[in-house]
Amino acid sequence: MTTYTSRLEVPESEKWNISDLYSELNKWEEDLEQIEKLGAQLKEYDGTIHNGHSLHAFLALQENLSYKLNHVYAYAMLKVDEDTRDTSSQALLDRVKGVSVKVSASTSFFMPFLLSLSETTLKEYIAEDAGLKYFEEDLFESFRYKAHVLNKEQEELLSQLGEALSAPGTTFGMMNNADIKFGEVTKENGEKVELTRGMYSKLMEEEDREKRREAYKAYYQPYVQLKNSIASTLSAAIKNNVTLSKVRKYPSALEKALFGDRVPKEVYENLIEATKENIKPLHLYSKIRKEKLQLDELRQYDMNVPLVKGVKQDIPYEEAYEMMLKGLAPLGVEYITILKEFKESRYIDVRETPGKRSGAYNLGIYGVHPFILLNHRDDLDSLFTLAHECGHGVHSKLSSQHQPQISARYSIFVAEVASTVNEVLLINYLLENEKKPEVRKHLLNHFIDQFKGTFFTQVMFAEFEKKTHELAEKGVPLNVEVFNQTYESLFREYYGPEVVFDDEVKFGWSRIPHFYRPFYVYKYATGFASAIHLATRILEGDQKTLASYLDFLKSGSSDYPLELLKKTGVDLTTPIPIENALKKFNELVEEFSRLE
């Protein structure tokens, strides 16, 4: 694995070209200043929109401001993520956030105003100004929210409370990223060192079980120590969600979260129900894992160690990129050409360096191009992360190319489809081209574990969110004991009787940042199930599915997510896509169990 002690050591070809956003800091400063002025101008429309022309002028100005704000925010965020220790970059981001709050307050009058109009009046305004045709669909979409929007003064107050309402998530983020100190683990030479997140994921795959156990205990140590503080932040976040849903007159916090995507709660419930009805293959996999590892007891720290020993694939970045291109060839020439451009034009920041943000993401920026952050380690996981993030990146690029700004950004609901289709195609290519039995088993094991993490674990998290919000809605106090009981009972139900519990298991809820973004994780599972269906059809040579899938990638948010997926042949209002995905999981487990 290539390691760097400084960002300066990384070749330019493996760093994103952030000057595509702003070549000079003073241009960024000019745009930030311009945004403040535009925000003040928008505020002047409060009480002065009386016809189609003034409505169009407001909306056009707002879209112009949004375009600039996205650019200055993205630049500051990317600079921070290059080195989170850099206080000057953090200062830029803090300034953008401050301006963003001001802009939000200055435009908070608009939604109450719009919904005070009758549909007849709005149609008259649109007839007066041809430019409003561009905004027409969005304007009428706003009427869906009529029952949930407050009066002008209340909306302004809520916008000003935005920072306070997000405080639980912010507090947890600071604890989780800055304050938490993990316990110690033992290095090869016997020296004790403090565990890091990067070390933890590697140690969980360590063949030496004692090292896994030591890392597991060290990892959970601060979460158990801070259990009451974290329970307090999570309880506050859930109560805020429940209170806001009541204030805005939604039947429940879940239905508030699903409203924007027009997803009926039955889709959420179908996902949980269909998964639990087809949970036996996951229980079987726990049993196989116990047998393959030759253990008397299977514990949580045994759940990620590869079952095929001695197979460590070293895949340098250049080689990984070529493998990805070959694996994704079924998506066609246009798709592959875009992927080549990502590398040649430096859309990707490849290497892990001190202070760089951990993990990986894609950030699509309308009017520029996607930026992809990696922490590439020249291994199999890194190859799949590359394919995953490039799936998001191509989705962003095609949507930006084929949609106007107003509908270019796709919903999070469909985001994981594009990334997971890539992963399924890639694993298929690797399995087809691998002749060594041990490596084939290793790849199959990798895919099963990925399926487990992206699908089953996320469904379990989704049910945890549902249960805890329902308790809050009934007025049940949320504390460590309630969270522990809820999480432990779900873990036992999903992972089966083979798993012997360490005390730390029940504290699993305390380390999940997604719980501060309510009812979000289920989208990983629905996206994964949709992707399994699409990738299977594409690999079968179904040209109609391929064409509809490429159209889907170009669609942005031009329709509701469920409707966009229906055009590709995936209907999530039925349990069929979920059941088909679970059949695929069963096939993978059965195939793996047959391999000697």
KENUVO-796998 format. One line per 8 residues: number of its first residue (from 1); for each residue x, y, z of C-alpha. Coordinates in nm, 2 decimals. Layout:
BEGIN
NUM> X/Y/Z; ...
//
This chain:
BEGIN
1> 0.00/0.00/0.00; 0.13/0.35/-0.09; 0.14/0.57/0.22; 0.21/0.95/0.24; 0.32/1.15/0.54; 0.20/1.48/0.37; -0.04/1.59/0.10; 0.26/1.75/-0.08
9> 0.40/1.41/-0.15; 0.09/1.29/-0.35; 0.13/1.31/-0.73; -0.09/1.59/-0.88; -0.26/1.33/-1.10; -0.41/1.18/-0.78; -0.54/1.50/-0.63; -0.86/1.67/-0.74
17> -0.83/1.99/-0.93; -1.02/2.23/-0.70; -0.92/2.53/-0.92; -1.21/2.41/-1.15; -1.43/2.57/-0.88; -1.22/2.88/-0.80; -0.88/2.95/-0.94; -0.82/3.23/-0.68
25> -0.95/3.28/-0.33; -1.04/3.65/-0.41; -1.30/3.52/-0.66; -1.45/3.30/-0.39; -1.46/3.61/-0.16; -1.63/3.81/-0.43; -1.90/3.54/-0.47; -1.96/3.52/-0.10
33> -2.00/3.90/-0.08; -2.24/3.88/-0.38; -2.45/3.61/-0.21; -2.50/3.84/0.10; -2.61/4.12/-0.13; -2.85/3.89/-0.32; -2.99/3.76/0.01; -3.07/4.12/0.11
41> -3.23/4.18/-0.23; -3.45/3.87/-0.19; -3.57/3.99/0.15; -3.70/4.31/-0.03; -3.95/4.09/-0.21; -4.13/4.02/0.12; -4.48/4.18/0.07; -4.40/4.31/-0.28
49> -4.49/4.01/-0.51; -4.82/4.10/-0.67; -4.79/3.96/-1.02; -4.62/3.71/-1.25; -4.33/3.94/-1.33; -4.23/4.01/-0.97; -4.27/3.64/-0.89; -4.05/3.54/-1.18
57> -3.79/3.80/-1.07; -3.78/3.66/-0.72; -3.74/3.30/-0.83; -3.47/3.38/-1.09; -3.27/3.57/-0.83; -3.31/3.29/-0.58; -3.19/3.03/-0.83; -2.89/3.25/-0.91
65> -2.81/3.29/-0.54; -2.84/2.91/-0.49; -2.60/2.84/-0.78; -2.33/3.07/-0.63; -2.40/2.94/-0.27; -2.35/2.58/-0.38; -2.01/2.68/-0.54; -1.87/2.87/-0.24
73> -2.00/2.61/0.00; -1.85/2.32/-0.20; -1.51/2.50/-0.23; -1.49/2.56/0.15; -1.60/2.20/0.23; -1.35/2.04/-0.02; -1.07/2.26/0.13; -1.16/2.15/0.48
81> -1.17/1.78/0.38; -0.82/1.80/0.23; -0.69/1.87/0.58; -0.94/1.90/0.86; -0.67/2.04/1.08; -0.64/2.36/0.87; -0.80/2.64/1.06; -0.80/2.88/0.77
89> -1.02/2.64/0.56; -1.25/2.58/0.86; -1.29/2.96/0.89; -1.40/2.97/0.52; -1.66/2.70/0.59; -1.79/2.87/0.90; -1.83/3.19/0.71; -2.04/3.02/0.44
97> -2.26/2.85/0.70; -2.32/3.19/0.86; -2.42/3.34/0.53; -2.64/3.04/0.45; -2.84/3.09/0.77; -2.89/3.46/0.69; -3.01/3.37/0.34; -3.25/3.11/0.48
105> -3.40/3.37/0.71; -3.43/3.63/0.43; -3.63/3.38/0.22; -3.84/3.22/0.49; -4.14/3.45/0.40; -4.18/3.30/0.05; -4.34/2.96/0.12; -4.61/3.10/0.35
113> -4.67/3.37/0.08; -4.69/3.12/-0.20; -4.93/2.89/-0.02; -5.15/3.19/0.07; -5.23/3.22/-0.30; -5.51/3.02/-0.46; -5.42/2.79/-0.75; -5.62/3.01/-0.98
121> -5.41/3.32/-0.89; -5.09/3.12/-0.94; -5.21/3.01/-1.29; -5.28/3.37/-1.37; -4.93/3.48/-1.26; -4.78/3.20/-1.48; -4.99/3.32/-1.78; -4.85/3.67/-1.73
129> -4.48/3.58/-1.75; -4.35/3.31/-1.99; -4.04/3.27/-1.77; -4.25/3.11/-1.50; -4.31/2.80/-1.71; -3.96/2.69/-1.60; -4.07/2.71/-1.23; -4.43/2.59/-1.28
137> -4.39/2.23/-1.18; -4.20/2.32/-0.86; -4.45/2.59/-0.77; -4.74/2.35/-0.79; -4.54/2.09/-0.61; -4.52/2.34/-0.32; -4.90/2.31/-0.28; -4.85/1.96/-0.16
145> -4.70/2.11/0.15; -4.99/2.35/0.21; -5.12/2.17/0.52; -4.76/2.16/0.67; -4.64/2.52/0.62; -4.69/2.77/0.91; -4.76/3.14/0.89; -4.48/3.38/0.79
153> -4.38/3.47/1.15; -4.37/3.11/1.26; -4.17/3.00/0.96; -3.92/3.28/1.02; -3.89/3.17/1.38; -3.83/2.81/1.28; -3.56/2.91/1.03; -3.39/3.11/1.31
161> -3.41/2.80/1.53; -3.25/2.58/1.26; -2.90/2.59/1.43; -3.05/2.51/1.77; -3.26/2.22/1.64; -2.96/2.07/1.47; -2.75/2.10/1.79; -2.79/1.73/1.90
169> -2.64/1.61/1.57; -2.37/1.87/1.59; -2.28/1.78/1.94; -2.27/1.41/1.86; -2.05/1.49/1.56; -1.80/1.68/1.77; -1.80/1.40/2.03; -1.76/1.13/1.77
177> -1.50/1.30/1.55; -1.30/1.52/1.78; -1.34/1.42/2.15; -1.37/1.04/2.16; -1.05/0.86/2.26; -1.05/0.49/2.20; -0.88/0.24/2.42; -0.54/0.08/2.35
185> -0.44/-0.21/2.13; -0.12/-0.41/2.12; 0.12/-0.37/1.82; 0.33/-0.66/1.68; 0.63/-0.55/1.90; 0.41/-0.56/2.22; 0.38/-0.18/2.23; 0.05/-0.04/2.34
193> -0.10/0.23/2.11; -0.43/0.42/2.10; -0.68/0.26/1.85; -0.79/0.47/1.55; -1.09/0.42/1.33; -0.87/0.33/1.04; -0.69/0.07/1.25; -1.02/-0.07/1.38
201> -1.17/-0.17/1.04; -0.84/-0.34/0.96; -0.82/-0.52/1.30; -1.17/-0.65/1.26; -1.05/-0.85/0.96; -0.74/-0.97/1.15; -0.71/-1.35/1.16; -0.58/-1.34/1.52
209> -0.90/-1.35/1.72; -0.75/-1.21/2.04; -0.64/-0.90/1.84; -1.00/-0.86/1.71; -1.14/-0.90/2.06; -0.89/-0.64/2.20; -0.98/-0.39/1.92; -1.35/-0.45/1.97
217> -1.33/-0.37/2.34; -1.11/-0.07/2.28; -1.34/0.07/2.01; -1.66/0.05/2.22; -1.49/0.17/2.54; -1.56/0.55/2.49; -1.91/0.48/2.37; -1.99/0.29/2.68
225> -1.82/0.55/2.90; -2.02/0.83/2.73; -2.35/0.63/2.71; -2.56/0.88/2.90; -2.43/1.18/2.71; -2.49/1.01/2.38; -2.83/0.89/2.48; -2.91/1.25/2.57
233> -2.81/1.38/2.23; -3.00/1.10/2.04; -3.30/1.14/2.26; -3.30/1.52/2.19; -3.26/1.46/1.81; -3.56/1.22/1.81; -3.78/1.45/2.02; -3.70/1.74/1.79
241> -3.81/1.53/1.49; -4.13/1.43/1.67; -4.20/1.79/1.78; -4.14/1.93/1.43; -4.36/1.67/1.27; -4.64/1.76/1.51; -4.59/2.14/1.46; -4.61/2.08/1.09
249> -4.92/1.86/1.13; -4.78/1.53/0.99; -4.93/1.21/1.11; -4.59/1.09/1.23; -4.22/1.17/1.21; -4.18/0.88/0.97; -4.44/1.02/0.73; -4.28/1.37/0.75
257> -3.95/1.22/0.64; -4.11/1.03/0.35; -4.33/1.32/0.23; -4.08/1.50/0.01; -4.01/1.19/-0.20; -4.38/1.10/-0.20; -4.29/0.76/-0.06; -4.59/0.59/0.11
265> -4.51/0.45/0.46; -4.60/0.11/0.32; -4.27/0.11/0.12; -4.08/0.15/0.45; -4.30/-0.12/0.62; -4.27/-0.36/0.33; -3.89/-0.34/0.34; -3.88/-0.43/0.71
273> -4.15/-0.70/0.68; -4.01/-0.87/0.37; -3.66/-0.87/0.51; -3.78/-1.03/0.84; -3.98/-1.29/0.65; -3.67/-1.39/0.45; -3.41/-1.36/0.73; -3.32/-1.73/0.75
281> -3.04/-1.71/0.49; -2.87/-1.45/0.72; -2.90/-1.68/1.02; -2.76/-1.96/0.80; -2.47/-1.74/0.71; -2.40/-1.68/1.08; -2.39/-2.05/1.12; -2.15/-2.10/0.82
289> -1.93/-1.82/0.96; -1.91/-2.00/1.30; -1.82/-2.33/1.13; -1.56/-2.19/0.88; -1.39/-2.01/1.16; -1.40/-2.33/1.37; -1.54/-2.14/1.68; -1.73/-2.27/1.98
297> -1.90/-1.93/2.01; -1.96/-1.67/1.73; -1.93/-1.31/1.87; -1.97/-0.97/1.71; -1.60/-0.92/1.66; -1.60/-1.24/1.44; -1.85/-1.10/1.20; -1.61/-0.92/0.96
305> -1.30/-1.14/0.95; -1.27/-1.29/0.59; -1.36/-1.65/0.59; -1.10/-1.74/0.33; -0.76/-1.71/0.49; -0.44/-1.61/0.33; -0.60/-1.42/0.04; -0.48/-1.06/0.04
313> -0.51/-0.89/-0.29; -0.28/-0.60/-0.36; -0.45/-0.38/-0.63; -0.26/-0.06/-0.71; -0.48/0.24/-0.80; -0.40/0.24/-1.17; -0.48/-0.13/-1.19; -0.80/-0.08/-0.99
321> -0.92/0.18/-1.23; -0.86/-0.05/-1.53; -1.04/-0.33/-1.36; -1.33/-0.10/-1.29; -1.35/0.01/-1.65; -1.36/-0.35/-1.77; -1.61/-0.45/-1.51; -1.85/-0.17/-1.60
329> -1.82/-0.23/-1.98; -2.18/-0.37/-2.00; -2.30/-0.01/-1.93; -2.17/0.10/-2.28; -1.92/0.33/-2.44; -2.07/0.66/-2.32; -2.05/0.55/-1.96; -1.69/0.43/-1.99
337> -1.58/0.75/-2.17; -1.71/0.96/-1.87; -1.52/0.74/-1.63; -1.20/0.79/-1.82; -1.26/1.17/-1.81; -1.29/1.15/-1.42; -0.94/1.02/-1.40; -0.78/1.23/-1.68
345> -0.94/1.56/-1.57; -0.86/1.50/-1.20; -1.21/1.49/-1.05; -1.08/1.24/-0.78; -0.88/1.29/-0.47; -0.72/0.95/-0.43; -0.48/0.91/-0.13; -0.51/0.90/0.24
353> -0.30/1.17/0.41; -0.27/1.30/0.76; -0.57/1.52/0.85; -0.77/1.43/0.54; -1.14/1.35/0.60; -1.19/0.98/0.64; -1.42/0.77/0.42; -1.53/0.85/0.07
361> -1.80/1.06/-0.11; -1.91/1.21/-0.43; -2.01/1.58/-0.45; -2.19/1.68/-0.76; -2.17/2.05/-0.84; -2.40/2.19/-1.11; -2.21/2.40/-1.36; -1.87/2.24/-1.28
369> -1.84/1.86/-1.24; -1.84/1.60/-0.96; -1.56/1.58/-0.71; -1.49/1.24/-0.55; -1.30/1.19/-0.22; -1.13/0.86/-0.16; -0.88/0.72/0.09; -0.75/0.45/-0.15
377> -0.55/0.17/0.02; -0.47/-0.05/-0.29; -0.69/-0.33/-0.17; -1.02/-0.50/-0.27; -1.23/-0.27/-0.05; -1.08/0.03/-0.21; -1.15/-0.11/-0.56; -1.52/-0.14/-0.47
385> -1.53/0.20/-0.30; -1.38/0.35/-0.63; -1.66/0.18/-0.84; -1.92/0.29/-0.58; -1.83/0.66/-0.57; -1.78/0.67/-0.95; -2.14/0.54/-0.98; -2.26/0.85/-0.79
393> -2.03/1.07/-0.99; -2.16/0.95/-1.33; -2.51/0.99/-1.20; -2.43/1.35/-1.10; -2.26/1.43/-1.43; -2.53/1.29/-1.65; -2.81/1.45/-1.45; -2.63/1.79/-1.47
401> -2.58/1.75/-1.84; -2.94/1.65/-1.92; -3.14/1.85/-1.67; -3.18/2.22/-1.60; -3.05/2.34/-1.26; -3.40/2.32/-1.10; -3.42/1.93/-1.15; -3.05/1.83/-1.18
409> -3.00/1.72/-0.82; -3.12/1.37/-0.77; -3.30/1.25/-0.46; -3.10/1.06/-0.19; -3.37/0.79/-0.23; -3.23/0.69/-0.58; -2.86/0.78/-0.51; -2.76/0.43/-0.39
417> -2.90/0.26/-0.71; -2.62/0.40/-0.93; -2.34/0.32/-0.69; -2.46/-0.04/-0.62; -2.52/-0.13/-0.99; -2.15/-0.06/-1.04; -2.05/-0.28/-0.75; -2.27/-0.57/-0.87
425> -2.13/-0.55/-1.22; -1.78/-0.54/-1.08; -1.82/-0.84/-0.86; -1.97/-1.03/-1.15; -1.67/-0.94/-1.37; -1.42/-1.04/-1.10; -1.59/-1.37/-1.04; -1.61/-1.45/-1.41
433> -1.24/-1.38/-1.46; -1.10/-1.54/-1.15; -0.97/-1.90/-1.19; -0.81/-1.95/-0.85; -1.07/-2.13/-0.62; -0.95/-1.95/-0.31; -0.97/-1.61/-0.46; -1.32/-1.69/-0.60
441> -1.43/-1.79/-0.25; -1.28/-1.47/-0.11; -1.47/-1.25/-0.37; -1.79/-1.43/-0.29; -1.74/-1.38/0.08; -1.67/-1.01/0.02; -2.00/-0.97/-0.17; -2.20/-1.16/0.09
449> -2.05/-0.94/0.37; -2.12/-0.62/0.16; -2.48/-0.74/0.11; -2.51/-0.80/0.48; -2.38/-0.45/0.57; -2.56/-0.25/0.30; -2.89/-0.43/0.32; -2.96/-0.62/0.64
457> -2.78/-0.39/0.88; -2.95/-0.08/0.73; -3.29/-0.24/0.75; -3.22/-0.32/1.12; -3.12/0.04/1.17; -3.43/0.16/0.99; -3.65/-0.05/1.23; -3.46/0.09/1.53
465> -3.54/0.44/1.41; -3.91/0.35/1.36; -3.94/0.19/1.70; -3.76/0.47/1.89; -3.96/0.75/1.72; -4.29/0.56/1.79; -4.19/0.54/2.16; -4.12/0.92/2.16
473> -4.46/0.98/2.00; -4.62/0.79/2.28; -4.44/1.00/2.54; -4.21/0.72/2.65; -3.88/0.88/2.79; -3.58/0.77/2.58; -3.27/0.68/2.78; -2.97/0.44/2.77
481> -3.19/0.15/2.89; -3.46/0.20/2.63; -3.20/0.23/2.35; -3.01/-0.07/2.47; -3.32/-0.29/2.49; -3.45/-0.19/2.15; -3.11/-0.23/1.98; -3.03/-0.57/2.15
489> -3.37/-0.73/2.07; -3.33/-0.62/1.70; -2.98/-0.75/1.67; -3.08/-1.09/1.81; -3.37/-1.10/1.57; -3.17/-1.02/1.26; -2.85/-1.20/1.33; -2.99/-1.52/1.48
497> -2.92/-1.75/1.77; -2.56/-1.83/1.66; -2.43/-1.50/1.79; -2.32/-1.49/2.15; -2.35/-1.15/2.31; -2.08/-0.93/2.46; -2.22/-0.65/2.67; -2.10/-0.40/2.41
505> -2.34/-0.52/2.14; -2.64/-0.35/2.30; -2.46/-0.01/2.27; -2.44/-0.03/1.89; -2.69/0.25/1.86; -2.45/0.50/2.03; -2.20/0.50/1.74; -2.43/0.56/1.44
513> -2.42/0.92/1.30; -2.70/0.84/1.05; -2.95/0.83/1.34; -2.92/1.21/1.35; -3.05/1.23/1.00; -3.39/1.07/1.05; -3.52/0.79/0.84; -3.24/0.80/0.59
521> -3.07/0.46/0.62; -3.36/0.26/0.47; -3.27/0.42/0.13; -2.95/0.22/0.13; -3.15/-0.10/0.14; -3.41/0.00/-0.11; -3.14/0.13/-0.34; -2.94/-0.19/-0.30
529> -3.25/-0.41/-0.38; -3.32/-0.19/-0.69; -2.96/-0.22/-0.81; -2.96/-0.60/-0.78; -3.26/-0.62/-1.01; -3.12/-0.38/-1.27; -2.76/-0.52/-1.27; -2.90/-0.87/-1.31
537> -3.11/-0.77/-1.61; -2.82/-0.57/-1.77; -2.59/-0.87/-1.73; -2.85/-1.09/-1.90; -2.81/-0.85/-2.20; -3.15/-0.69/-2.17; -3.10/-0.38/-2.39; -3.44/-0.23/-2.29
545> -3.34/-0.23/-1.92; -2.99/-0.08/-2.01; -3.15/0.20/-2.21; -3.40/0.28/-1.93; -3.13/0.27/-1.67; -2.91/0.52/-1.86; -3.22/0.74/-1.90; -3.27/0.71/-1.52
553> -2.91/0.84/-1.47; -3.00/1.14/-1.68; -3.32/1.21/-1.50; -3.21/1.40/-1.19; -3.52/1.48/-0.99; -3.74/1.53/-1.30; -4.00/1.29/-1.14; -4.06/1.14/-0.80
561> -3.81/0.87/-0.71; -4.06/0.58/-0.71; -4.18/0.69/-1.06; -3.82/0.71/-1.20; -3.75/0.36/-1.07; -4.08/0.23/-1.22; -3.96/0.34/-1.56; -3.66/0.10/-1.52
569> -3.89/-0.19/-1.42; -3.85/-0.16/-1.04; -4.17/-0.11/-0.84; -4.09/-0.06/-0.47; -4.46/-0.02/-0.38; -4.46/-0.40/-0.39; -4.23/-0.63/-0.19; -4.11/-0.80/-0.51
577> -3.78/-0.61/-0.56; -3.70/-0.68/-0.19; -3.79/-1.05/-0.22; -3.58/-1.08/-0.54; -3.28/-0.93/-0.37; -3.31/-1.16/-0.08; -3.34/-1.46/-0.32; -3.01/-1.34/-0.46
585> -2.86/-1.33/-0.11; -2.98/-1.69/-0.05; -2.82/-1.81/-0.37; -2.49/-1.64/-0.27; -2.49/-1.81/0.07; -2.58/-2.15/-0.07; -2.30/-2.12/-0.34; -2.05/-2.01/-0.07
593> -2.15/-2.30/0.16; -2.09/-2.55/-0.13; -1.73/-2.43/-0.19; -1.47/-2.64/-0.03
//
